[in-house]
Amino acid sequence: MKTAYDFSATGIAGAEQPLSQYAGKALLIVNVASKCGFTPQYAGLEVLWREYRDRGLVVLGFPCDQFGHQEPGDEAEIRNFCSLQYDVSFPMFAKVEVNGGGAHPLWAWLKAQKGGFLGIGAIKWNFSKFLVGRDGAVIARYAPNDTPESLRTDIEAALGR
């Protein structure tokens, strides 16, 4: 059986990043966008990252332009936006697709592990979130309107595992 740590993805700076570098840590994996109604969640994600990183949480941001063309920029523009507008310091990756035939393998796996509403696998919008335990298995999937703050109890439980 695969775990989240078996995948790799291109970092926002262009280098391939094996997720195995986070083995043993809990992961909060989020598809993000700069021009979305949920974009202010970057602030909450950054708070979670800063508060829990020393306890073993890693927030991973995956920009996606599949929903309403809400991530039109290139990686440099995305990085600058996140830094200047939200002081994002958690790991960010290059733009990915999360649905369809071009879906990044990590996202295809995440969706297969935890279906969404009514068991439907497709990601519905930006700022969908997956919480992965220290063992690399998916614990939970959250909708875009689930705020980062609302995940604290589940994160605390994942960190305690």
Backbone as CSV, one residue per row, in Angstrom:
resi,resn,N_x,N_y,N_z,CA_x,CA_y,CA_z,C_x,C_y,C_z
1,MET,0.840,-1.192,0.000,0.000,0.000,0.000,0.880,1.249,0.000
2,LYS,0.484,2.211,-0.786,1.229,3.471,-0.842,0.881,4.352,0.341
3,THR,1.790,5.278,0.615,1.529,6.337,1.585,1.829,7.661,0.900
4,ALA,1.489,8.741,1.542,1.772,10.065,0.981,3.270,10.252,0.770
5,TYR,4.069,9.583,1.584,5.525,9.741,1.505,6.143,9.059,0.290
6,ASP,5.347,8.281,-0.452,5.852,7.601,-1.647,5.823,8.493,-2.886
7,PHE,5.281,9.695,-2.754,5.137,10.596,-3.899,6.200,11.692,-3.871
8,SER,6.337,12.348,-4.998,7.170,13.543,-5.076,6.413,14.555,-5.926
9,ALA,6.836,15.797,-5.817,6.205,16.869,-6.577,7.246,17.952,-6.808
10,THR,7.030,18.740,-7.828,7.940,19.840,-8.127,7.670,20.994,-7.175
11,GLY,8.703,21.422,-6.477,8.579,22.556,-5.578,8.354,23.836,-6.366
12,ILE,7.909,24.861,-5.706,7.592,26.117,-6.383,8.832,26.755,-7.014
13,ALA,10.011,26.391,-6.520,11.257,26.913,-7.092,11.758,26.051,-8.253
14,GLY,11.048,24.940,-8.548,11.376,24.145,-9.727,12.101,22.832,-9.474
15,ALA,12.528,22.568,-8.253,13.245,21.323,-7.950,12.260,20.247,-7.498
16,GLU,12.532,19.022,-7.900,11.706,17.887,-7.477,11.868,17.682,-5.974
17,GLN,10.753,17.491,-5.279,10.743,17.348,-3.826,10.106,16.008,-3.451
18,PRO,10.888,15.066,-2.965,10.269,13.820,-2.499,9.533,14.075,-1.183
19,LEU,8.303,13.611,-1.099,7.558,13.807,0.138,8.099,12.912,1.254
20,SER,8.971,11.986,0.909,9.615,11.153,1.932,10.415,12.008,2.915
21,GLN,10.775,13.223,2.513,11.492,14.109,3.439,10.632,14.494,4.642
22,TYR,9.311,14.259,4.545,8.401,14.565,5.643,7.944,13.313,6.392
23,ALA,8.559,12.172,6.099,8.157,10.918,6.741,8.142,11.075,8.255
24,GLY,7.097,10.560,8.873,6.953,10.651,10.320,6.260,11.911,10.789
25,LYS,5.952,12.802,9.869,5.249,14.040,10.212,3.802,13.941,9.718
26,ALA,2.925,14.690,10.338,1.556,14.820,9.853,1.562,15.893,8.765
27,LEU,0.763,15.694,7.744,0.707,16.621,6.616,-0.700,17.179,6.462
28,LEU,-0.789,18.471,6.172,-2.038,19.083,5.754,-1.803,19.542,4.318
29,ILE,-2.409,18.823,3.376,-2.187,19.049,1.946,-3.390,19.804,1.395
30,VAL,-3.120,20.950,0.742,-4.187,21.863,0.330,-3.962,22.318,-1.108
31,ASN,-5.030,22.293,-1.924,-4.931,22.931,-3.240,-5.329,24.392,-3.069
32,VAL,-4.438,25.280,-3.451,-4.582,26.707,-3.159,-4.703,27.525,-4.444
33,ALA,-5.165,28.765,-4.294,-5.269,29.689,-5.424,-5.233,31.117,-4.899
34,SER,-4.678,32.004,-5.694,-4.460,33.389,-5.283,-5.660,34.302,-5.489
35,LYS,-6.603,33.896,-6.317,-7.722,34.784,-6.645,-9.062,34.100,-6.363
36,CYS,-9.140,33.443,-5.235,-10.310,32.667,-4.844,-10.962,33.319,-3.638
37,GLY,-12.247,33.122,-3.470,-12.922,33.630,-2.290,-12.362,33.047,-0.994
38,PHE,-11.723,31.884,-1.100,-11.125,31.237,0.071,-9.654,31.595,0.262
39,THR,-9.098,32.433,-0.604,-7.677,32.790,-0.532,-7.261,33.296,0.851
40,PRO,-8.113,34.029,1.588,-7.698,34.451,2.930,-7.356,33.285,3.870
41,GLN,-7.722,32.060,3.486,-7.334,30.904,4.302,-5.823,30.717,4.349
42,TYR,-5.099,31.331,3.428,-3.630,31.282,3.510,-3.167,31.726,4.903
43,ALA,-3.810,32.754,5.441,-3.416,33.267,6.761,-3.598,32.195,7.829
44,GLY,-4.732,31.518,7.809,-4.991,30.469,8.782,-4.075,29.272,8.616
45,LEU,-3.758,28.929,7.365,-2.821,27.829,7.117,-1.435,28.174,7.663
46,GLU,-1.032,29.423,7.478,0.266,29.862,7.989,0.289,29.809,9.522
47,VAL,-0.824,30.191,10.159,-0.904,30.117,11.619,-0.735,28.666,12.071
48,LEU,-1.439,27.735,11.422,-1.307,26.318,11.786,0.136,25.851,11.621
49,TRP,0.753,26.219,10.508,2.140,25.836,10.233,3.072,26.338,11.336
50,ARG,2.951,27.604,11.669,3.850,28.178,12.678,3.587,27.607,14.067
51,GLU,2.326,27.339,14.358,1.973,26.840,15.688,2.357,25.368,15.885
52,TYR,2.205,24.558,14.852,2.361,23.112,15.013,3.600,22.510,14.356
53,ARG,4.374,23.271,13.623,5.502,22.671,12.902,6.518,22.026,13.830
54,ASP,6.757,22.620,14.991,7.720,22.021,15.918,7.200,20.740,16.547
55,ARG,5.895,20.523,16.443,5.297,19.285,16.953,5.139,18.248,15.846
56,GLY,5.470,18.632,14.595,5.456,17.640,13.528,4.428,17.817,12.434
57,LEU,3.783,18.980,12.338,2.845,19.229,11.232,3.563,19.964,10.114
58,VAL,3.312,19.531,8.881,3.799,20.253,7.711,2.592,20.586,6.837
59,VAL,2.415,21.860,6.539,1.376,22.314,5.611,2.014,22.356,4.231
60,LEU,1.349,21.753,3.249,1.861,21.719,1.879,0.833,22.366,0.955
61,GLY,1.231,23.435,0.263,0.343,24.144,-0.640,0.598,23.784,-2.090
62,PHE,-0.459,23.393,-2.788,-0.382,23.022,-4.199,-1.277,23.952,-5.011
63,PRO,-0.714,24.981,-5.637,-1.523,25.872,-6.471,-2.215,25.094,-7.594
64,CYS,-3.442,25.504,-7.880,-4.242,24.834,-8.907,-5.069,25.877,-9.648
65,ASP,-5.093,25.749,-10.969,-5.837,26.701,-11.803,-7.027,26.040,-12.490
66,GLN,-7.535,24.952,-11.921,-8.639,24.226,-12.555,-10.024,24.756,-12.201
67,PHE,-10.110,25.720,-11.314,-11.406,26.187,-10.845,-11.528,27.688,-11.095
68,GLY,-12.248,28.052,-12.132,-12.519,29.454,-12.417,-11.293,30.289,-12.746
69,HIS,-10.223,29.655,-13.209,-8.974,30.351,-13.571,-8.534,31.276,-12.423
70,GLN,-8.557,30.715,-11.197,-8.252,31.515,-10.012,-6.780,31.471,-9.606
71,GLU,-5.972,30.763,-10.386,-4.516,30.770,-10.157,-3.829,30.969,-11.499
72,PRO,-3.978,32.174,-12.096,-3.471,32.405,-13.449,-1.961,32.617,-13.535
73,GLY,-1.317,32.963,-12.432,0.095,33.324,-12.467,1.026,32.134,-12.592
74,ASP,2.289,32.443,-12.883,3.309,31.397,-12.891,3.842,31.234,-11.464
75,GLU,4.759,30.300,-11.299,5.249,29.994,-9.949,5.889,31.200,-9.265
76,ALA,6.623,32.009,-9.998,7.254,33.195,-9.395,6.190,34.170,-8.902
77,GLU,5.142,34.371,-9.689,4.058,35.267,-9.271,3.324,34.713,-8.053
78,ILE,3.101,33.413,-8.048,2.422,32.776,-6.912,3.265,32.934,-5.652
79,ARG,4.550,32.649,-5.759,5.451,32.752,-4.605,5.474,34.181,-4.065
80,ASN,5.565,35.164,-4.955,5.581,36.568,-4.531,4.266,36.966,-3.865
81,PHE,3.157,36.560,-4.466,1.847,36.863,-3.890,1.736,36.290,-2.480
82,CYS,2.066,35.006,-2.329,1.939,34.342,-1.023,2.838,34.991,0.022
83,SER,4.028,35.360,-0.391,4.974,35.979,0.529,4.532,37.377,0.937
84,LEU,4.169,38.187,-0.050,3.826,39.587,0.220,2.464,39.749,0.882
85,GLN,1.478,38.962,0.473,0.117,39.143,0.989,-0.151,38.385,2.282
86,TYR,0.496,37.203,2.442,0.166,36.357,3.587,1.384,35.861,4.360
87,ASP,2.580,36.314,3.996,3.807,35.912,4.677,3.922,34.393,4.777
88,VAL,3.539,33.702,3.711,3.556,32.239,3.697,4.993,31.733,3.768
89,SER,5.230,30.839,4.715,6.553,30.219,4.826,6.473,28.698,4.761
90,PHE,5.251,28.147,4.715,5.136,26.692,4.594,5.481,26.270,3.165
91,PRO,5.859,24.997,2.969,6.275,24.544,1.638,5.172,24.698,0.594
92,MET,5.564,25.274,-0.536,4.663,25.442,-1.675,5.240,24.685,-2.865
93,PHE,4.350,24.275,-3.755,4.741,23.478,-4.910,4.324,24.170,-6.196
94,ALA,4.818,23.654,-7.302,4.431,24.157,-8.615,2.953,23.840,-8.849
95,LYS,2.335,24.570,-9.760,0.930,24.356,-10.070,0.701,22.906,-10.496
96,VAL,-0.423,22.364,-10.035,-0.817,21.006,-10.395,-2.275,20.994,-10.807
97,GLU,-2.655,19.926,-11.471,-4.062,19.629,-11.682,-4.454,18.617,-10.613
98,VAL,-5.656,18.759,-10.085,-6.125,17.846,-9.047,-7.250,16.938,-9.539
99,ASN,-7.806,17.249,-10.691,-8.881,16.446,-11.287,-8.528,16.086,-12.721
100,GLY,-9.198,15.075,-13.243,-9.063,14.709,-14.646,-7.835,13.856,-14.926
101,GLY,-7.633,13.601,-16.223,-6.538,12.746,-16.663,-5.166,13.295,-16.351
102,GLY,-5.055,14.623,-16.192,-3.767,15.232,-15.886,-3.534,15.452,-14.400
103,ALA,-4.390,14.859,-13.560,-4.250,15.051,-12.114,-2.896,14.535,-11.638
104,HIS,-2.262,15.297,-10.780,-0.986,14.874,-10.202,-1.222,13.548,-9.466
105,PRO,-0.280,12.598,-9.557,-0.473,11.290,-8.911,-0.781,11.382,-7.417
106,LEU,-0.187,12.334,-6.712,-0.495,12.486,-5.292,-1.965,12.790,-5.101
107,TRP,-2.490,13.703,-5.906,-3.888,14.106,-5.762,-4.826,12.985,-6.199
108,ALA,-4.464,12.227,-7.211,-5.276,11.069,-7.598,-5.339,10.077,-6.437
109,TRP,-4.205,9.863,-5.778,-4.147,8.941,-4.639,-4.960,9.480,-3.465
110,LEU,-4.795,10.769,-3.145,-5.544,11.359,-2.033,-7.043,11.173,-2.230
111,LYS,-7.525,11.464,-3.429,-8.956,11.343,-3.716,-9.421,9.896,-3.609
112,ALA,-8.576,8.957,-4.013,-8.924,7.538,-3.922,-9.001,7.079,-2.465
113,GLN,-8.209,7.705,-1.608,-8.194,7.333,-0.189,-9.407,7.857,0.557
114,LYS,-9.821,9.071,0.234,-10.968,9.693,0.919,-11.830,10.418,-0.094
115,GLY,-12.971,9.827,-0.401,-13.913,10.481,-1.294,-14.532,11.690,-0.609
116,GLY,-15.053,12.577,-1.394,-15.681,13.770,-0.853,-17.138,13.532,-0.521
117,PHE,-17.920,14.573,-0.590,-19.347,14.526,-0.294,-20.013,13.420,-1.103
118,LEU,-20.775,12.583,-0.454,-21.453,11.443,-1.080,-20.474,10.467,-1.730
119,GLY,-19.228,10.477,-1.274,-18.234,9.552,-1.798,-17.661,9.936,-3.149
120,ILE,-18.036,11.104,-3.651,-17.533,11.549,-4.957,-16.071,11.937,-4.793
121,GLY,-15.221,11.410,-5.664,-13.797,11.628,-5.519,-13.309,12.989,-5.971
122,ALA,-13.958,13.583,-6.948,-13.443,14.821,-7.535,-13.312,15.934,-6.505
123,ILE,-12.257,16.719,-6.663,-12.092,17.927,-5.863,-13.073,18.951,-6.416
124,LYS,-13.832,19.581,-5.521,-14.884,20.498,-5.966,-14.406,21.925,-6.183
125,TRP,-13.384,22.356,-5.433,-12.945,23.742,-5.544,-11.598,23.891,-4.857
126,ASN,-11.011,25.075,-4.994,-9.750,25.378,-4.324,-9.927,25.340,-2.804
127,PHE,-8.825,25.087,-2.128,-8.752,25.009,-0.676,-9.458,23.780,-0.113
128,SER,-9.508,22.703,-0.928,-9.845,21.387,-0.385,-8.611,20.929,0.377
129,LYS,-8.821,20.186,1.451,-7.710,19.848,2.351,-7.738,18.370,2.699
130,PHE,-6.547,17.792,2.835,-6.398,16.414,3.294,-5.430,16.410,4.468
131,LEU,-5.828,15.746,5.554,-4.950,15.564,6.694,-4.386,14.152,6.626
132,VAL,-3.064,14.063,6.648,-2.344,12.795,6.563,-1.638,12.569,7.893
133,GLY,-1.763,11.357,8.422,-1.138,11.029,9.694,0.351,10.779,9.563
134,ARG,0.998,10.617,10.691,2.441,10.373,10.726,2.833,9.088,9.999
135,ASP,1.867,8.193,9.811,2.124,6.946,9.094,1.973,7.094,7.580
136,GLY,1.601,8.299,7.127,1.454,8.552,5.699,0.083,8.229,5.144
137,ALA,-0.840,7.764,5.987,-2.198,7.440,5.548,-3.113,8.655,5.707
138,VAL,-4.089,8.761,4.822,-5.044,9.869,4.886,-6.000,9.642,6.054
139,ILE,-6.095,10.637,6.905,-7.004,10.593,8.056,-8.349,11.193,7.694
140,ALA,-8.333,12.359,7.040,-9.578,13.081,6.783,-9.437,13.972,5.556
141,ARG,-10.592,14.271,4.991,-10.701,15.202,3.862,-11.661,16.302,4.284
142,TYR,-11.315,17.535,3.918,-12.120,18.689,4.318,-12.512,19.501,3.093
143,ALA,-13.683,20.082,3.169,-14.199,20.922,2.091,-13.525,22.287,2.101
144,PRO,-13.596,23.005,0.981,-12.999,24.342,0.914,-13.505,25.297,1.999
145,ASN,-14.772,25.174,2.385,-15.304,26.103,3.385,-14.960,25.696,4.819
146,ASP,-14.283,24.557,5.010,-13.761,24.206,6.331,-12.513,25.053,6.565
147,THR,-12.571,25.932,7.541,-11.452,26.847,7.779,-10.282,26.107,8.418
148,PRO,-9.077,26.604,8.205,-7.926,25.991,8.871,-8.115,25.892,10.388
149,GLU,-8.692,26.915,10.989,-8.899,26.935,12.441,-9.785,25.783,12.888
150,SER,-10.740,25.390,12.056,-11.676,24.326,12.435,-11.022,22.943,12.445
151,LEU,-9.795,22.845,11.962,-9.108,21.549,11.880,-8.248,21.259,13.103
152,ARG,-8.170,22.178,14.036,-7.249,22.049,15.175,-7.412,20.739,15.947
153,THR,-8.628,20.357,16.253,-8.846,19.138,17.036,-8.288,17.928,16.297
154,ASP,-8.568,17.840,14.996,-8.068,16.713,14.207,-6.539,16.757,14.095
155,ILE,-5.986,17.951,13.946,-4.522,18.078,13.862,-3.889,17.645,15.167
156,GLU,-4.456,18.092,16.277,-3.924,17.698,17.595,-3.938,16.168,17.727
157,ALA,-5.026,15.548,17.304,-5.121,14.082,17.371,-4.075,13.429,16.473
158,ALA,-3.896,13.968,15.265,-2.909,13.396,14.330,-1.497,13.525,14.884
159,LEU,-1.218,14.621,15.529,0.119,14.828,16.095,0.372,13.934,17.297
160,GLY,-0.701,13.538,17.963,-0.571,12.676,19.122,-0.397,11.212,18.780
161,ARG,-0.613,10.873,17.500,-0.524,9.472,17.076,0.894,9.029,16.996
